[in-house]
């Protein structure tokens, strides 16, 4: 579960590279509320904020079920909340995030610079594998490489692929992606 927490903490990096892209008002609302809950609150207040935010994300998804940026932000929200909450409940939240990210990819895999691939790939390598979860390193690598294909200059695509390589103990290869992400 420690890996799951690191994943969801790391998702905070997405704010910086996603904020420059065109985003719907609904997704912008989710992003803004996520930033507040993730960066400005702690402990019980943060948990309460994420409980409220997941409910808000659910409402917005009902109104905009086929809007990829809404699906991506709902996925990020659920993934982040799972990291904060921890435990077995985190896996069901990760599965919710996974479903939203997969749907976003089906609709428009290039939405938010292909960040659905980045987030989904990170979920696949951080979440435990069968029988507990859906984690799978080969699938993770494929998704993260798709993210790099769509956004080769991106901070997130390079950073999260580097983290994946570190997890695989491919430190030298990871270093080049980390240095590139730092420059981006």
Buried (B, 14 or more C-beta within 10 A) or exposed (E): BEEBBBBBEBBBBBBEBBEEEEBBEBBBBBBEBBEEBBEEBEEEEBBEBBEEBBEBBEEBBEEBEEBBBBBBBBBBBBBBBBBBBEEEEBBEBBBBBBBBBBBBBEBBBEBBBBBBBBBBBBBBBBBBEEEEBBBBEEBBBEBBBBBBEBBEEBBBBBBBBBBBBBBBEEEEEBEEBBEBBEEB
